[in-house]
Amino acid sequence: MKREHASLYVSPETHQALRLKTIEQETAGEVESGTLVSEDGSEYPIRLGMPDLTYPRDLSEPDLHARSFYDGRAEAYDKFLHLTFQTHNEDEQKLRNQFIDALDLKPAHKVLEVSCGTGRDSEIIAERLGAEGMLCLQDIAAGMLERCRQRLARVSVPTSYSVSNACFLPYPDKYFDAVYSFGGLGEFSDIKRSLAEMVRVSKPGAKIVVGDESLPPWLRETEFARILVTTNKQFMAKLPLEEMPVEARDVRLRWVIGGVFYLIDFRVGEGEPTGNFDFEIPGPRGGTYRSRYLGQLEGVKVETKHLAEQAREKKGVSMHDWLDEVVRQAALRELDESGKL
Ligand SMILES: C[S@@+](CC[C@H](N)C(=O)[O-])C[C@H]1O[C@@H](n2cnc3c(N)ncnc32)[C@H](O)[C@@H]1O
């Protein structure tokens, strides 16, 4: 880790800034081992040139399982991963490039790749960034991340690596122009939290692209599906639609790699979407979206409702305008009579 990259990181627990506390070994400006510390005194070790910002320190079962499954498997992963694409007669490089196209990258962008693994996408992202950009890579398995680091050793964009949990990212709010994660989501202990974290660390307007195994509903009963699921149950994982953040705008969903992985891309908005809720809606009901939602009163007897409908029609106004006038006048009269006005 470069000295100047220490300030990139925040505590994954409190989001307080971190600083270098100790440097035990440094080679050519790279801190190989040492400690980062937050304002509240929490310390995080730097080992093999990468800070370990894992939170919680006692990982939940799925995250712990992912870490122990992938640590030590980086070489085998890289040797056999092409088979996933070969199964569907797909060109891995061509497809990964298409996934990354959805990030709308510019050379100066700051980009985060979540669960980057051995860096098969990371090197494509790195090619699209320049020396003025920044590429942060994170994974829960140090062994996978180390291989990614070796793969990116000669890229021109500055890179920084953290061993960390996708559900508690150690990066500041509104920092990245784009966030990417392929192939890890289905293994995270809390997909909703992880997506919320990706949004938290993104600037408004940033692009987020995520994808993983999930057979589309219309294929789930086919023999094609049964063959795939016998080898990898993850193909039956649900699409993470309920886990999507409210800030997601311009959402696009595609199925890729033989149509058995989903790819979702969206732009990061601020809070809930807003609408033009205050124009008068034409027709006998009348009112606006907002008055219909905020102006609701109690129901009336069915007979009263029929009388109101007749009266409204006779007057030739919308039900909203008729009710508004009648209720307003009645309320004002009552309040006046009781001396409140
Ligand atoms: C199937 S690999 C995908 C790697 C890479 N993105 C690719 O497309 O080749 C899944 C990766 O997710 C990582 N992972 C699993 N759970 C994680 C978590 N909670 N936080 C961060 N990374 C996680 C694993 O360590 C592994 O490197």
The ligand as an SDF file (V2000), in Angstrom:
LIG
                    3D

 27 29  0  0  0  0  0  0  0  0999 V2000
  -16.6770  -16.3300   -8.0850 C   0  0  0  0  0  0  0  0  0  0  0  0
  -15.4620  -15.2610   -7.4600 S   0  0  0  0  0  0  0  0  0  0  0  0
  -15.5730  -13.8810   -8.5890 C   0  0  0  0  0  0  0  0  0  0  0  0
  -14.2530  -13.1770   -8.7280 C   0  0  0  0  0  0  0  0  0  0  0  0
  -14.1950  -12.1130   -9.8410 C   0  0  0  0  0  0  0  0  0  0  0  0
  -15.0760  -11.0070   -9.5840 N   0  0  0  0  0  0  0  0  0  0  0  0
  -14.4690  -12.7100  -11.1910 C   0  0  0  0  0  0  0  0  0  0  0  0
  -15.4500  -12.3370  -11.8590 O   0  0  0  0  0  0  0  0  0  0  0  0
  -13.6820  -13.5570  -11.6080 O   0  0  0  0  0  0  0  0  0  0  0  0
  -16.2210  -14.6130   -5.9920 C   0  0  0  0  0  0  0  0  0  0  0  0
  -15.3080  -13.6950   -5.2000 C   0  0  0  0  0  0  0  0  0  0  0  0
  -16.1240  -13.0800   -4.1830 O   0  0  0  0  0  0  0  0  0  0  0  0
  -15.3270  -12.9500   -3.0250 C   0  0  0  0  0  0  0  0  0  0  0  0
  -16.2170  -12.7570   -1.8620 N   0  0  0  0  0  0  0  0  0  0  0  0
  -17.1270  -13.6100   -1.3660 C   0  0  0  0  0  0  0  0  0  0  0  0
  -17.7530  -13.0580   -0.2880 N   0  0  0  0  0  0  0  0  0  0  0  0
  -17.2340  -11.8150   -0.1340 C   0  0  0  0  0  0  0  0  0  0  0  0
  -17.4780  -10.7360    0.7760 C   0  0  0  0  0  0  0  0  0  0  0  0
  -18.3730  -10.8380    1.7630 N   0  0  0  0  0  0  0  0  0  0  0  0
  -16.7800   -9.6090    0.6340 N   0  0  0  0  0  0  0  0  0  0  0  0
  -15.8610   -9.4760   -0.3590 C   0  0  0  0  0  0  0  0  0  0  0  0
  -15.5770  -10.4580   -1.2460 N   0  0  0  0  0  0  0  0  0  0  0  0
  -16.2620  -11.6190   -1.1480 C   0  0  0  0  0  0  0  0  0  0  0  0
  -14.5290  -14.2470   -2.9890 C   0  0  0  0  0  0  0  0  0  0  0  0
  -13.4020  -14.1820   -2.1520 O   0  0  0  0  0  0  0  0  0  0  0  0
  -14.1880  -14.4090   -4.4720 C   0  0  0  0  0  0  0  0  0  0  0  0
  -12.9480  -13.7940   -4.7910 O   0  0  0  0  0  0  0  0  0  0  0  0
  1  2  1  0
  2  3  1  0
  2 10  1  0
  3  4  1  0
  4  5  1  0
  5  6  1  0
  5  7  1  0
  7  8  2  0
  7  9  1  0
 10 11  1  0
 11 12  1  0
 11 26  1  0
 12 13  1  0
 13 14  1  0
 13 24  1  0
 14 15  1  0
 14 23  1  0
 15 16  2  0
 16 17  1  0
 17 18  1  0
 17 23  2  0
 18 19  1  0
 18 20  2  0
 20 21  1  0
 21 22  2  0
 22 23  1  0
 24 25  1  0
 24 26  1  0
 26 27  1  0
M  CHG  2   2   1   9  -1
M  END
$$$$
